[in-house]
Every structure is written in structure tokens, then in C-alpha cells.
Amino acid sequence: MDIDLLKKLTKLANHNSNENEANSAARRVCKMLEEAGFVVVPDYPKTGVGTTINMKPPKRYDEKAYDDSIDKMWEDVLRHQKP
């Protein structure tokens, strides 16, 4: 695929007052992309030096509160068991 031709046709399709020429250029761009096996993929955040990702840090749990809740759960389970 000729990248320069693709760029020229894209500019022609986007900046042409003649609708027929613009549509023709756009169709040629689409055809070139299809013939080249172009695939659209999701846009993932880039990582690397100097880039940041707006991700929240993982939530930290309170170990004591977690242990207490586990103890309480087992107390409830044992209390509701039939003897």
C-alpha cells in the first residue's frame, strides 16, 4: 500500500469543494484500506517514559476490618448450624 497516495487521497476527500471528486477519493481510500487488510482495534492507553495513565490505584482493605468480618461470618455460620 502506498502511504503517500493514501495521505493525498485522504486530503483530497476531506478538502475538496467538488463532492464527486471528494467521494471518489474517499472510496479509493476505503478500497486501499480493505485490500491491505486494515483492521480497526481498540485504542489502548500508551505507556512509557513520560506518559501517564489515569488509573486509580487498587483499593487497599483494612486488614483488621477484613479479619473481623471473616470472624463474624464464621460466627454467624456456626450459630445457624443445627446441632
C-alpha positions as CSV (number, residue, x, y, z in Angstrom):
1,M,0.0,0.0,0.0
2,D,1.3,3.4,-1.0
3,I,1.1,5.5,2.2
4,D,1.8,8.8,0.3
5,L,-1.1,8.1,-2.1
6,L,-3.3,7.2,0.8
7,K,-2.5,10.6,2.5
8,K,-3.1,12.5,-0.7
9,L,-6.4,10.9,-1.3
10,T,-7.5,11.4,2.2
11,K,-6.7,15.2,2.0
12,L,-8.5,15.3,-1.4
13,A,-11.5,13.6,0.2
14,N,-11.6,16.0,3.1
15,H,-10.7,19.3,1.5
16,N,-12.4,19.3,-1.9
17,S,-15.3,21.5,-2.8
18,N,-16.3,19.1,-5.6
19,E,-18.4,16.4,-3.9
20,N,-18.0,13.9,-6.8
21,E,-14.2,14.1,-6.6
22,A,-14.3,14.0,-2.8
23,N,-16.5,10.9,-2.8
24,S,-14.3,9.2,-5.4
25,A,-11.2,9.9,-3.4
26,A,-12.9,8.6,-0.2
27,R,-14.0,5.4,-1.9
28,R,-10.4,4.8,-3.2
29,V,-9.1,5.3,0.3
30,C,-11.6,2.7,1.6
31,K,-10.7,0.3,-1.1
32,M,-7.0,0.7,-0.5
33,L,-7.5,0.0,3.3
34,E,-9.7,-3.0,2.6
35,E,-7.2,-4.5,0.1
36,A,-4.4,-4.0,2.6
37,G,-6.3,-5.9,5.3
38,F,-6.7,-2.9,7.5
39,V,-8.3,-3.8,10.9
40,V,-9.7,-1.4,13.5
41,V,-8.5,-2.1,17.0
42,P,-9.5,-0.5,20.3
43,D,-7.4,2.5,21.4
44,Y,-5.3,1.4,24.4
45,P,-3.5,3.8,26.7
46,K,0.1,4.2,25.7
47,T,2.7,3.5,28.4
48,G,6.3,4.5,28.5
49,V,8.7,7.2,29.7
50,G,6.9,10.5,30.3
51,T,3.4,9.2,29.8
52,T,0.8,8.9,32.5
53,I,-2.3,6.7,32.6
54,N,-5.3,8.0,34.6
55,M,-5.9,4.8,36.6
56,K,-6.9,4.7,40.2
57,P,-4.7,2.7,42.5
58,P,-6.2,-0.5,43.8
59,K,-8.3,-0.1,46.9
60,R,-6.5,-1.2,50.0
61,Y,-8.5,-3.0,52.5
62,D,-8.3,-2.6,56.3
63,E,-6.8,-5.9,57.4
64,K,-8.3,-5.7,60.9
65,A,-11.7,-4.9,59.5
66,Y,-11.4,-7.8,57.0
67,D,-10.3,-10.3,59.7
68,D,-13.2,-9.1,61.9
69,S,-15.7,-9.6,59.1
70,I,-14.4,-13.1,58.4
71,D,-14.7,-13.9,62.1
72,K,-18.2,-12.5,62.2
73,M,-19.2,-14.5,59.1
74,W,-17.9,-17.8,60.7
75,E,-19.7,-17.0,64.0
76,D,-22.9,-16.5,62.0
77,V,-22.4,-19.7,60.1
78,L,-21.7,-21.7,63.3
79,R,-24.6,-20.1,65.1
80,H,-27.1,-21.1,62.4
81,Q,-25.9,-24.7,62.1
82,K,-28.1,-27.3,63.6
83,P,-26.5,-29.3,66.4
